């Protein structure tokens, strides 16, 4: 009996098909495409300077920018730490305030009538005009930069949180209530997971704005930070230093976006399974 059932079992279990080699190569190429695009842009930059003989004070070649970063690494690192503090503190405050407020506005019509018009009014005020006021009210220190970063990153994340917490189909809520689920169980296992993809979209937008907000705040009034160094380089017509700082700011922006993507990867495992099946 065992000898007859073994071949039958082997027939019933389908064998996993091997992917063709070109599909594997396409997948590897897709994974490394951001790195390839980055090096391609640097190559185009170098070629443009070499072919058209662009003066260094207008567009420095990449072989001058990278050595400058190494040469001034201590100064750049010290100013980068200040800017990173402003970014992470402002963005962190935005996360811990915008997401709970988005949940409150999404679930409470009263809170939406009371808070949402005020928040829209604050969003319509030009933030560059408010930045000097923060310097007057809070001084030239870290606090004014953090508050401006919070103000610029708050509203995109708030809108994403409201949309995410309202995306759930009401029929699913009726189903959970009929099955005896509590409000906390419904939120934990249904509403919050459904809102996470939309919220992470807002987090990615706010993360990219955070670096810009910190630099703008340093433009208004500061004696340290990458924004301060950027102003000094522009005033001295040191274009190589300006490009070095822009390169560092690009790396910071990519690092912030990577952190958000890793958090999304860890907190939304069901999306990984959907990606694998597709």
Protein Blocks (a to p, Z undefined) as FASTA:
>chain_A
ZZmmmmmmmmmpccdddddfklmmmmmmmmmmmmmmmmmmmmmmmmmmmmnopafklmcc
fklmmmmmmmmmmmmmmmmmmmmmmmmmmmmmmmmmmmmmmmmmmmmmklmmmmmmmmmm
mmmpcfklmmmmmmmmnojalmlmmmmmmmmmmmmmmmmmmmmmmmpcfklmmmmmmnop
afklmmmmmmmmmmmmmmmmmmmmmmmmmmmmmmmmmmmoccedjklmmmmmmmnopakl
mmmmmmmmmmmmmmmmmmmmmmmmmmmmmlmmmmmmZZ
